[in-house]
Amino acid sequence: MQPIIKVEHLDVIYFLGKSNEVRALSDINIEIYPEEFIIFFGPSGCGKSTLLYSIAGLETNIHGNIFIEDKNLALFDKKETLQLHRKTIGMIFQAFHLIPTLTVQKNVVLPQILTNANKKERTAKALELLEYFGVKAQAHKLPAELSGGQQQRVAIARSLINDPSILMADEPVGNLDSKSAQDVMDLLKNLNEKQKKTIILVTHNPAFLSYAHRVFYIKDGKIVETRVNSNVHGVSVPQAESVKHTISRDIELLINTFSSLSPNQIGNLLIPFKAKQIVSEALIGMTTEEVEKIEKKVENLLLTGIYDNESTFEFLDQGPDKGGVDMDKRTARKIADKIKDIVGEIKTLEAEENKVKMRISPDSGGEVMQVRHYLLDEFDIEIKNFITLEIINQAIKDRLTNVIDRDVFRKRLSLPVKRGGAGLNKRTAKKMAKRLELLILGKYK
């Protein structure tokens, strides 16, 4: 099979030869094949978006060769570049770039107008795409009347109106809530598997890596690693989507499956998962090697039960020659403190759990208050009345005793007070629910 995209010795250099010269990309060599789902992954500023825009022909300050369907971009004139964007490559951005004064339908139709397509046919095609993406009912609304997830669906529909073979997406879910983000990722997966589109996605979120056939890890403008997800082919539900249960249900399943093991043995099985959850909560946008290094460090902390904040900071701050991660000092300090806070709360909950194991009645009210203090302080939440406080207390108690699951806990926090909720911001409620799951997970040691 011949590659649909080939990049040879690509450099992108700004202010070349000057004292402020910046190398955004350095000696990039990759091949992408038809119908692949590719991810460019790395922290902010690493060059992944620059690489995407270079391949798309939007970044012109390039040195090297980029071939799209065996045609060298360097030899394209303006008309050929325009045709490339109209026929071959569809683009999706983090900002939806919908024209606010045009209806949803007219936004989707716009690329067809530029190709002088028949009006009746382009309208029918736009409505077909809108129906496929579940937003046909919004066809005559303005973009501002839609949710973020709906606007991104419209943007995807617009990128497909000319039926391009390659779809490029730059952080397409960066502005969306988790449910909308999952929906958009599933749509991209569907376009890859069923419509055979070649997908190239830029992201700094490791939760989406399991969608790709191959992941290119980028750091400081260079590809530092390429990984193949051999399990993607033939798998109908990717790993990022398949974890539907709450953490506590997963633990219950684990305990039932390995009923012959002791609680300590069960806890040891969970150590790597605990470490991954803590690191995922504390940071984002690291390379795989850095994340794995920090996970190992946290695993050791959980295994020994001894936490030394300064040694963690030094580990994060020191260079690879000393076994460290070589972070910026401020970032290293922030992450070390964050891990300290989470591990400390886990120890508090472990103490309550040990009382249960020893048949000593735990102070459930004290445990709830401890968790509440932690969550309200951590997310800087100001409670203005006792009713809200009692609702939060009861929700925490019900979650700790597994009366309710994570989703119900989150809804109790975010529902308006008139409907029996705490009236918290939805984003804050989501963060609190996520952090509480992490603390619950820590009790199983």
Secondary structure as a PSIPRED ss2 file (coil, helix, strand):
# PSIPRED VFORMAT (PSIPRED V4.0)

   1 M C   1.000  0.000  0.000
   2 Q C   1.000  0.000  0.000
   3 P C   1.000  0.000  0.000
   4 I C   1.000  0.000  0.000
   5 I E   0.000  0.000  1.000
   6 K E   0.000  0.000  1.000
   7 V E   0.000  0.000  1.000
   8 E E   0.000  0.000  1.000
   9 H E   0.000  0.000  1.000
  10 L E   0.000  0.000  1.000
  11 D E   0.000  0.000  1.000
  12 V E   0.000  0.000  1.000
  13 I E   0.000  0.000  1.000
  14 Y E   0.000  0.000  1.000
  15 F C   1.000  0.000  0.000
  16 L C   1.000  0.000  0.000
  17 G C   1.000  0.000  0.000
  18 K C   1.000  0.000  0.000
  19 S C   1.000  0.000  0.000
  20 N C   1.000  0.000  0.000
  21 E C   1.000  0.000  0.000
  22 V E   0.000  0.000  1.000
  23 R E   0.000  0.000  1.000
  24 A E   0.000  0.000  1.000
  25 L E   0.000  0.000  1.000
  26 S E   0.000  0.000  1.000
  27 D E   0.000  0.000  1.000
  28 I E   0.000  0.000  1.000
  29 N E   0.000  0.000  1.000
  30 I E   0.000  0.000  1.000
  31 E E   0.000  0.000  1.000
  32 I E   0.000  0.000  1.000
  33 Y C   1.000  0.000  0.000
  34 P C   1.000  0.000  0.000
  35 E C   1.000  0.000  0.000
  36 E C   1.000  0.000  0.000
  37 F E   0.000  0.000  1.000
  38 I E   0.000  0.000  1.000
  39 I E   0.000  0.000  1.000
  40 F E   0.000  0.000  1.000
  41 F E   0.000  0.000  1.000
  42 G C   1.000  0.000  0.000
  43 P C   1.000  0.000  0.000
  44 S C   1.000  0.000  0.000
  45 G C   1.000  0.000  0.000
  46 C C   1.000  0.000  0.000
  47 G C   1.000  0.000  0.000
  48 K H   0.000  1.000  0.000
  49 S H   0.000  1.000  0.000
  50 T H   0.000  1.000  0.000
  51 L H   0.000  1.000  0.000
  52 L H   0.000  1.000  0.000
  53 Y H   0.000  1.000  0.000
  54 S H   0.000  1.000  0.000
  55 I H   0.000  1.000  0.000
  56 A H   0.000  1.000  0.000
  57 G C   1.000  0.000  0.000
  58 L C   1.000  0.000  0.000
  59 E C   1.000  0.000  0.000
  60 T C   1.000  0.000  0.000
  61 N C   1.000  0.000  0.000
  62 I E   0.000  0.000  1.000
  63 H E   0.000  0.000  1.000
  64 G E   0.000  0.000  1.000
  65 N E   0.000  0.000  1.000
  66 I E   0.000  0.000  1.000
  67 F E   0.000  0.000  1.000
  68 I E   0.000  0.000  1.000
  69 E C   1.000  0.000  0.000
  70 D C   1.000  0.000  0.000
  71 K E   0.000  0.000  1.000
  72 N E   0.000  0.000  1.000
  73 L H   0.000  1.000  0.000
  74 A H   0.000  1.000  0.000
  75 L H   0.000  1.000  0.000
  76 F C   1.000  0.000  0.000
  77 D C   1.000  0.000  0.000
  78 K H   0.000  1.000  0.000
  79 K H   0.000  1.000  0.000
  80 E H   0.000  1.000  0.000
  81 T H   0.000  1.000  0.000
  82 L H   0.000  1.000  0.000
  83 Q H   0.000  1.000  0.000
  84 L H   0.000  1.000  0.000
  85 H H   0.000  1.000  0.000
  86 R H   0.000  1.000  0.000
  87 K H   0.000  1.000  0.000
  88 T H   0.000  1.000  0.000
  89 I E   0.000  0.000  1.000
  90 G E   0.000  0.000  1.000
  91 M E   0.000  0.000  1.000
  92 I E   0.000  0.000  1.000
  93 F E   0.000  0.000  1.000
  94 Q C   1.000  0.000  0.000
  95 A C   1.000  0.000  0.000
  96 F C   1.000  0.000  0.000
  97 H C   1.000  0.000  0.000
  98 L C   1.000  0.000  0.000
  99 I C   1.000  0.000  0.000
 100 P C   1.000  0.000  0.000
 101 T C   1.000  0.000  0.000
 102 L C   1.000  0.000  0.000
 103 T C   1.000  0.000  0.000
 104 V H   0.000  1.000  0.000
 105 Q H   0.000  1.000  0.000
 106 K H   0.000  1.000  0.000
 107 N H   0.000  1.000  0.000
 108 V H   0.000  1.000  0.000
 109 V H   0.000  1.000  0.000
 110 L H   0.000  1.000  0.000
 111 P H   0.000  1.000  0.000
 112 Q H   0.000  1.000  0.000
 113 I H   0.000  1.000  0.000
 114 L H   0.000  1.000  0.000
 115 T C   1.000  0.000  0.000
 116 N C   1.000  0.000  0.000
 117 A C   1.000  0.000  0.000
 118 N C   1.000  0.000  0.000
 119 K H   0.000  1.000  0.000
 120 K H   0.000  1.000  0.000
 121 E H   0.000  1.000  0.000
 122 R H   0.000  1.000  0.000
 123 T H   0.000  1.000  0.000
 124 A H   0.000  1.000  0.000
 125 K H   0.000  1.000  0.000
 126 A H   0.000  1.000  0.000
 127 L H   0.000  1.000  0.000
 128 E H   0.000  1.000  0.000
 129 L H   0.000  1.000  0.000
 130 L H   0.000  1.000  0.000
 131 E H   0.000  1.000  0.000
 132 Y H   0.000  1.000  0.000
 133 F C   1.000  0.000  0.000
 134 G C   1.000  0.000  0.000
 135 V C   1.000  0.000  0.000
 136 K H   0.000  1.000  0.000
 137 A H   0.000  1.000  0.000
 138 Q H   0.000  1.000  0.000
 139 A C   1.000  0.000  0.000
 140 H C   1.000  0.000  0.000
 141 K C   1.000  0.000  0.000
 142 L C   1.000  0.000  0.000
 143 P H   0.000  1.000  0.000
 144 A H   0.000  1.000  0.000
 145 E H   0.000  1.000  0.000
 146 L C   1.000  0.000  0.000
 147 S C   1.000  0.000  0.000
 148 G H   0.000  1.000  0.000
 149 G H   0.000  1.000  0.000
 150 Q H   0.000  1.000  0.000
 151 Q H   0.000  1.000  0.000
 152 Q H   0.000  1.000  0.000
 153 R H   0.000  1.000  0.000
 154 V H   0.000  1.000  0.000
 155 A H   0.000  1.000  0.000
 156 I H   0.000  1.000  0.000
 157 A H   0.000  1.000  0.000
 158 R H   0.000  1.000  0.000
 159 S H   0.000  1.000  0.000
 160 L H   0.000  1.000  0.000
 161 I C   1.000  0.000  0.000
 162 N C   1.000  0.000  0.000
 163 D C   1.000  0.000  0.000
 164 P C   1.000  0.000  0.000
 165 S C   1.000  0.000  0.000
 166 I E   0.000  0.000  1.000
 167 L E   0.000  0.000  1.000
 168 M E   0.000  0.000  1.000
 169 A E   0.000  0.000  1.000
 170 D E   0.000  0.000  1.000
 171 E C   1.000  0.000  0.000
 172 P C   1.000  0.000  0.000
 173 V C   1.000  0.000  0.000
 174 G C   1.000  0.000  0.000
 175 N C   1.000  0.000  0.000
 176 L C   1.000  0.000  0.000
 177 D C   1.000  0.000  0.000
 178 S H   0.000  1.000  0.000
 179 K H   0.000  1.000  0.000
 180 S H   0.000  1.000  0.000
 181 A H   0.000  1.000  0.000
 182 Q H   0.000  1.000  0.000
 183 D H   0.000  1.000  0.000
 184 V H   0.000  1.000  0.000
 185 M H   0.000  1.000  0.000
 186 D H   0.000  1.000  0.000
 187 L H   0.000  1.000  0.000
 188 L H   0.000  1.000  0.000
 189 K H   0.000  1.000  0.000
 190 N H   0.000  1.000  0.000
 191 L H   0.000  1.000  0.000
 192 N H   0.000  1.000  0.000
 193 E H   0.000  1.000  0.000
 194 K C   1.000  0.000  0.000
 195 Q C   1.000  0.000  0.000
 196 K C   1.000  0.000  0.000
 197 K C   1.000  0.000  0.000
 198 T E   0.000  0.000  1.000
 199 I E   0.000  0.000  1.000
 200 I E   0.000  0.000  1.000
 201 L E   0.000  0.000  1.000
 202 V E   0.000  0.000  1.000
 203 T E   0.000  0.000  1.000
 204 H C   1.000  0.000  0.000
 205 N C   1.000  0.000  0.000
 206 P H   0.000  1.000  0.000
 207 A H   0.000  1.000  0.000
 208 F H   0.000  1.000  0.000
 209 L H   0.000  1.000  0.000
 210 S H   0.000  1.000  0.000
 211 Y H   0.000  1.000  0.000
 212 A C   1.000  0.000  0.000
 213 H C   1.000  0.000  0.000
 214 R E   0.000  0.000  1.000
 215 V E   0.000  0.000  1.000
 216 F E   0.000  0.000  1.000
 217 Y E   0.000  0.000  1.000
 218 I E   0.000  0.000  1.000
 219 K E   0.000  0.000  1.000
 220 D C   1.000  0.000  0.000
 221 G C   1.000  0.000  0.000
 222 K E   0.000  0.000  1.000
 223 I E   0.000  0.000  1.000
 224 V E   0.000  0.000  1.000
 225 E E   0.000  0.000  1.000
 226 T E   0.000  0.000  1.000
 227 R E   0.000  0.000  1.000
 228 V E   0.000  0.000  1.000
 229 N C   1.000  0.000  0.000
 230 S C   1.000  0.000  0.000
 231 N C   1.000  0.000  0.000
 232 V C   1.000  0.000  0.000
 233 H C   1.000  0.000  0.000
 234 G C   1.000  0.000  0.000
 235 V C   1.000  0.000  0.000
 236 S C   1.000  0.000  0.000
 237 V C   1.000  0.000  0.000
 238 P C   1.000  0.000  0.000
 239 Q H   0.000  1.000  0.000
 240 A H   0.000  1.000  0.000
 241 E H   0.000  1.000  0.000
 242 S H   0.000  1.000  0.000
 243 V C   1.000  0.000  0.000
 244 K C   1.000  0.000  0.000
 245 H C   1.000  0.000  0.000
 246 T C   1.000  0.000  0.000
 247 I H   0.000  1.000  0.000
 248 S H   0.000  1.000  0.000
 249 R H   0.000  1.000  0.000
 250 D H   0.000  1.000  0.000
 251 I H   0.000  1.000  0.000
 252 E H   0.000  1.000  0.000
 253 L H   0.000  1.000  0.000
 254 L H   0.000  1.000  0.000
 255 I H   0.000  1.000  0.000
 256 N H   0.000  1.000  0.000
 257 T H   0.000  1.000  0.000
 258 F C   1.000  0.000  0.000
 259 S C   1.000  0.000  0.000
 260 S C   1.000  0.000  0.000
 261 L C   1.000  0.000  0.000
 262 S C   1.000  0.000  0.000
 263 P H   0.000  1.000  0.000
 264 N H   0.000  1.000  0.000
 265 Q H   0.000  1.000  0.000
 266 I H   0.000  1.000  0.000
 267 G H   0.000  1.000  0.000
 268 N H   0.000  1.000  0.000
 269 L H   0.000  1.000  0.000
 270 L H   0.000  1.000  0.000
 271 I H   0.000  1.000  0.000
 272 P H   0.000  1.000  0.000
 273 F H   0.000  1.000  0.000
 274 K H   0.000  1.000  0.000
 275 A H   0.000  1.000  0.000
 276 K H   0.000  1.000  0.000
 277 Q H   0.000  1.000  0.000
 278 I H   0.000  1.000  0.000
 279 V H   0.000  1.000  0.000
 280 S H   0.000  1.000  0.000
 281 E H   0.000  1.000  0.000
 282 A H   0.000  1.000  0.000
 283 L C   1.000  0.000  0.000
 284 I C   1.000  0.000  0.000
 285 G C   1.000  0.000  0.000
 286 M C   1.000  0.000  0.000
 287 T C   1.000  0.000  0.000
 288 T H   0.000  1.000  0.000
 289 E H   0.000  1.000  0.000
 290 E H   0.000  1.000  0.000
 291 V H   0.000  1.000  0.000
 292 E H   0.000  1.000  0.000
 293 K H   0.000  1.000  0.000
 294 I H   0.000  1.000  0.000
 295 E H   0.000  1.000  0.000
 296 K H   0.000  1.000  0.000
 297 K H   0.000  1.000  0.000
 298 V H   0.000  1.000  0.000
 299 E H   0.000  1.000  0.000
 300 N H   0.000  1.000  0.000
 301 L H   0.000  1.000  0.000
 302 L H   0.000  1.000  0.000
 303 L H   0.000  1.000  0.000
 304 T H   0.000  1.000  0.000
 305 G C   1.000  0.000  0.000
 306 I C   1.000  0.000  0.000
 307 Y C   1.000  0.000  0.000
 308 D C   1.000  0.000  0.000
 309 N H   0.000  1.000  0.000
 310 E H   0.000  1.000  0.000
 311 S H   0.000  1.000  0.000
 312 T H   0.000  1.000  0.000
 313 F H   0.000  1.000  0.000
 314 E H   0.000  1.000  0.000
 315 F H   0.000  1.000  0.000
 316 L H   0.000  1.000  0.000
 317 D H   0.000  1.000  0.000
 318 Q C   1.000  0.000  0.000
 319 G C   1.000  0.000  0.000
 320 P H   0.000  1.000  0.000
 321 D H   0.000  1.000  0.000
 322 K H   0.000  1.000  0.000
 323 G C   1.000  0.000  0.000
 324 G C   1.000  0.000  0.000
 325 V C   1.000  0.000  0.000
 326 D C   1.000  0.000  0.000
 327 M C   1.000  0.000  0.000
 328 D C   1.000  0.000  0.000
 329 K H   0.000  1.000  0.000
 330 R H   0.000  1.000  0.000
 331 T H   0.000  1.000  0.000
 332 A H   0.000  1.000  0.000
 333 R H   0.000  1.000  0.000
 334 K H   0.000  1.000  0.000
 335 I H   0.000  1.000  0.000
 336 A H   0.000  1.000  0.000
 337 D H   0.000  1.000  0.000
 338 K H   0.000  1.000  0.000
 339 I H   0.000  1.000  0.000
 340 K H   0.000  1.000  0.000
 341 D H   0.000  1.000  0.000
 342 I H   0.000  1.000  0.000
 343 V H   0.000  1.000  0.000
 344 G H   0.000  1.000  0.000
 345 E H   0.000  1.000  0.000
 346 I H   0.000  1.000  0.000
 347 K H   0.000  1.000  0.000
 348 T H   0.000  1.000  0.000
 349 L H   0.000  1.000  0.000
 350 E H   0.000  1.000  0.000
 351 A H   0.000  1.000  0.000
 352 E H   0.000  1.000  0.000
 353 E H   0.000  1.000  0.000
 354 N H   0.000  1.000  0.000
 355 K H   0.000  1.000  0.000
 356 V H   0.000  1.000  0.000
 357 K H   0.000  1.000  0.000
 358 M C   1.000  0.000  0.000
 359 R C   1.000  0.000  0.000
 360 I C   1.000  0.000  0.000
 361 S C   1.000  0.000  0.000
 362 P C   1.000  0.000  0.000
 363 D C   1.000  0.000  0.000
 364 S H   0.000  1.000  0.000
 365 G H   0.000  1.000  0.000
 366 G H   0.000  1.000  0.000
 367 E H   0.000  1.000  0.000
 368 V H   0.000  1.000  0.000
 369 M H   0.000  1.000  0.000
 370 Q H   0.000  1.000  0.000
 371 V H   0.000  1.000  0.000
 372 R H   0.000  1.000  0.000
 373 H H   0.000  1.000  0.000
 374 Y H   0.000  1.000  0.000
 375 L H   0.000  1.000  0.000
 376 L H   0.000  1.000  0.000
 377 D H   0.000  1.000  0.000
 378 E H   0.000  1.000  0.000
 379 F C   1.000  0.000  0.000
 380 D C   1.000  0.000  0.000
 381 I C   1.000  0.000  0.000
 382 E C   1.000  0.000  0.000
 383 I C   1.000  0.000  0.000
 384 K C   1.000  0.000  0.000
 385 N C   1.000  0.000  0.000
 386 F H   0.000  1.000  0.000
 387 I H   0.000  1.000  0.000
 388 T H   0.000  1.000  0.000
 389 L H   0.000  1.000  0.000
 390 E H   0.000  1.000  0.000
 391 I H   0.000  1.000  0.000
 392 I H   0.000  1.000  0.000
 393 N H   0.000  1.000  0.000
 394 Q H   0.000  1.000  0.000
 395 A H   0.000  1.000  0.000
 396 I H   0.000  1.000  0.000
 397 K H   0.000  1.000  0.000
 398 D H   0.000  1.000  0.000
 399 R H   0.000  1.000  0.000
 400 L H   0.000  1.000  0.000
 401 T C   1.000  0.000  0.000
 402 N C   1.000  0.000  0.000
 403 V C   1.000  0.000  0.000
 404 I C   1.000  0.000  0.000
 405 D C   1.000  0.000  0.000
 406 R H   0.000  1.000  0.000
 407 D H   0.000  1.000  0.000
 408 V H   0.000  1.000  0.000
 409 F H   0.000  1.000  0.000
 410 R H   0.000  1.000  0.000
 411 K H   0.000  1.000  0.000
 412 R H   0.000  1.000  0.000
 413 L H   0.000  1.000  0.000
 414 S H   0.000  1.000  0.000
 415 L C   1.000  0.000  0.000
 416 P C   1.000  0.000  0.000
 417 V H   0.000  1.000  0.000
 418 K H   0.000  1.000  0.000
 419 R H   0.000  1.000  0.000
 420 G C   1.000  0.000  0.000
 421 G C   1.000  0.000  0.000
 422 A C   1.000  0.000  0.000
 423 G C   1.000  0.000  0.000
 424 L C   1.000  0.000  0.000
 425 N C   1.000  0.000  0.000
 426 K H   0.000  1.000  0.000
 427 R H   0.000  1.000  0.000
 428 T H   0.000  1.000  0.000
 429 A H   0.000  1.000  0.000
 430 K H   0.000  1.000  0.000
 431 K H   0.000  1.000  0.000
 432 M H   0.000  1.000  0.000
 433 A H   0.000  1.000  0.000
 434 K H   0.000  1.000  0.000
 435 R H   0.000  1.000  0.000
 436 L H   0.000  1.000  0.000
 437 E H   0.000  1.000  0.000
 438 L H   0.000  1.000  0.000
 439 L H   0.000  1.000  0.000
 440 I H   0.000  1.000  0.000
 441 L H   0.000  1.000  0.000
 442 G H   0.000  1.000  0.000
 443 K C   1.000  0.000  0.000
 444 Y C   1.000  0.000  0.000
 445 K C   1.000  0.000  0.000
